[in-house]
Amino acid sequence: MKKIKKVVFPVAGLGTRFLPATKVNPKEMLPIVDKPLIQYAAEEAINSGINQLIFVIGRTKNTIIDHFDSAPELENELILKKKNALLKIVRKIVPKNVSCFFVRQNTPSGLGHAIYCAKNIIQDDPFAVVLADDLIKSKVPCLKQMIDMYYQKESSIISVELINRKDSDKYGIIEPKNKTGNLYNIKSIVEKPSPKNAKSNIAVVGRFILSSAIFSKIKKTKPGLGNEIQLTDAISDLMKDEDVYGYRFEGKRFDCGSKIGYLKASVEYALEHSEVKKDFKAYLKKLKL
């Protein structure tokens, strides 16, 4: 079986829920304490054994390229000032065994289209997809959990979690055939159904392990909800040929594409950050909430 060594980060979205902050700065570069969201996503992938990072970017996302590029002027300055701890932090953003690739999505045509933009790099390999604004805190990286499950089932795996049914119109929703432990064999999948039409309260979140067969399905997928090429529609078509599973991961997800989710993540990560947790906790205790 081919190993999962490639991951796609679709980062071409406009980030409209965070305007005006995202007018120039990509939402994926918004920091949680001292690291941007996209770096947390990259670290999750690297810590899951992946060494090829593929970023599908839009016209205004050049700061993402810069973040994962070398910075010799900055490094030289840190060396001169003997700031070795900071130098180490900067240099480990992209470990030496990891390669980065950047692909343009010329028009915002949906998640399915964004993933298709990486086809020439993925070729015939199975691969991962990570949506950076779904920040998942877990002992074992969520993507590592899913890759291990992929090796067991030899089938595409989608991360899922239980939601309040009234929120079904914000997610892709699966209908399971059956359940074994944390794994659902998927019968159907629909993008953002209304609560009355949702087949379950099991929602798709931003992690996928997909076979390369998904590309032929995306290619013939017509624009759906929002006049975009939806990945869920392509996955629904893929299910005609092979099993697809939903995996209920172990961990806590923060929807950092929303303001409240972003704020919750900032607080919880700050309370665990070695540099600021003591002072931040003391500050929170002093607040009259």
N, C-alpha and C positions, 0 to 999 in steps of 0.2 A: 504494500500500500504506500502511495506517495505521502510524504510528510507535509504538514501544514507549515510552510515557511514564508508565505506572503500574506500581507494584510492590506486592505484598502480602507483609507480614511476619506469618506466623502465630505469635503470641507468647502464646498463652493456656494453654500447657502448664503442668503443675505442677512440673516440674523435680525429680522425685523422686530422681534419681540424685545430686543435690547436697544433699540434706537433711543436716543442719539449716540449711545456709546459705540455702537457697531457701524456707524456711518463710514468710518475709515478703518477702525480696528476690527478684525474678524472676531466673531463671538468665541471661536475656538482658542483665541489668544487671551481671553479674559482669565485673570489669575485666580486660583484658589490658594490663598495665602501668598506663596511666592513662586508658584509654577502655573503656567497656562494649562487650560483644559486639554489641549492637544498633546502636551507632554505627558500628562497622566495617561492618556490613551496609548501613546507610543510606549511608555514604560510597561503598561499592562501587556501589550503585545510582545515586547522584548522578553519580559519575564515569563512569558508563555512559550518561549522557544522559537519565536519568529525573528527572522533577520533581514527581511525585505519589506520596507515600509513604502507604500504607494499612496501619495496624497493627490486626490482629485480636487483641484483648486479652481476658483473663479478669478476673474480679472483683477479683483481688488484684494487678493489674498497673498500678496508677495511677502508680507511679514512672516507668514508661516514658513516660506522657503528660507528666509533669512534666519529664523530661529533654529532651523536644523542644519544650517550651513556653518562652516568654521568661521571664527572671528579672530583672526591673527592680531589685529590692533588691540582688541580688548585683552586677549591672552597675554600679549607682551606687556601691557600696562599692569596687569595683575602680577606678572613675574617680577617686574621692576619694583613693585610695591610690596613684594613678598606676601601677597594674599593667596597663599597656597590652597586654603580650603575653598575659596571662591573659584580659583582656577580649576580645581578638581570638579566642582559642580558644573562649570561651563563645559568642560571637556567630556563629561560623561552623558551629556544630552543625547549624543549619538555614539554609542560604543564602536570600537574599531571594526568589529565583526558584522556591523549592521550597515546596510545600504539604503539610501533614500531615493525615491523616484517621484517626479512631479509631472502631473498630466493636467492639461486644461480642459475644463468643461465650459465650452464657449457660451452656452445658454443654460439658464436654470430650468432644466426639463424633467426634474424628478430624480428620486434616489436610484431607480432602475437605470436610467440613462447615465447617471454619474458612475455607477459601477461598470457599466459597459465601456466607458472611456478607458478603463484599465485593462481591457481585454488583451491587447497586444503584449502587455507585460505579464499578465497571468498565464496566457496561453492555455495549456491543457491541465494545469495544476489545480487541485482544490485550494481554497483560500479562505481567509477570514475577512469580515467587514466589521469595523468598529465605528460607531457614531459617538464622537467625542463629547457631545453635550449630555450623554447618558454616562455620568460618572458613577462607577460601581466600586464600593469599598468592600473588600473581602480578604480573608486570610490567604486563600488560594485564588490567584487571579481568575476572574470570571472566564476569560478566554481560555485559560489553561483547563478549567473544568470542562469546557465545551469541546476542546480538542481531544481530551481524554475520552469523552463520550463518542466523538466522531470515530476514533480508532476502534471503539467497541462495536459500533453500529454500521460503520462504513456507509453512512448516509448523511445528508445535509442536516445541520442542527441549528435551531433558532432559539435564542434566549427568550424566556417568557416570565411573567410574574402575574399574580392575581391583583385585579383592580376592582374598584367599585364600578358596577355595571353602568352607572350613569355617566361614566367617563369613557365609555367604549368608542365614542365618536372622535377620540383623540389618538387612537391606536389602531394597529392591525390586530384583529381578533381571530384566534384559532378555535376550531371545533375539533375536540379530540375524539379519536376512535376508542382509545383505551389509555390507561396510565399504569406505568410500572415505576414505583419509587418517584423520582423527580422528573421522569421522562414521559412525555405524551406523544403517542403516534397520531399525527395530525390527519384529520379527515378533510377539513376545509380551512381556508384562511381568507379573510375579507378585510380590506382597508377601511378603517373608520366607519363601521356601521352605526346606525342609530341604536340607542339602548334597547328599543323594542325589537330590533332586528338582529341584535348580537346573539350569536350561538352559544356564547359563554362569557365569563369574566376573566378569561386568560388572555393577557395582552402581550404582543410582541414588543420587546425593547431592543436597544441598539447594539446587539451582538449577533453575528451570523457566521456559520461555517458552511460554505457552499461548494458544490461540485462545479467544475467548469461548464457542465451542461446548462447552467443557468444562462449563459451568454446567448445561446440559440433561442432560448425562451424570451429573453429581454428583447432580442432583435425583432421578434414578431409581435411583441406586446404593443397594443395601441394605447394612446394616451387615455388615462382613466380619471380618477378623482382629481380635481384641480387642473385638469388638462395636462397632467404630468404622467410620465411613464413610471408606474408604480412597481416597486420590487415585489410587493405582495402578489400582484397579478401574475408576475413571472414565476414566482414560487408556486402559486396555485396551478399553473400549467406544468411545472416541473413534477408536481405530485402525481401526474398522470403516468409518469415513467418510472418514478422511484419513490421510496418512502422518505418523508421529511419528518423530523422530530422536533418537538418543543421541549426545551430543557429549563426547568425551574431552578435557577442557579442559587447557590448559597452566597449571600452577601446583601448589601444594602445599596439601592440605586438612588441617586439624586438626579432629578430632571433639571440639569443646569441650563437647559434652553428656556426655562421659565425663571422669572425673577425670584420667586419664593424658593424654588429648588436650589438656585444658585446661592442664595443667602444661607439656607440650611447647611449646604455643603461647606461654605466658608467657615461657619461657626464650628461645625463638627471637626473639620480638618485642623482648624486653629487650636482646638482643645487637645489635639494629639501631636501638635508640632513641637519638637523638642526645644526650639528657640523661644517660642512665645506662649506656650500653653500655661505656664505658671502665672504670668502677668495677666494674660487674657482671662483666665478663670477668675482671678481676683477682681478684675474690672467688672466682669459680668455679675459677680456677687454684690458689688456696690451699686449696680443699677437698680433703680426703683421701678420695676416693671409692673 
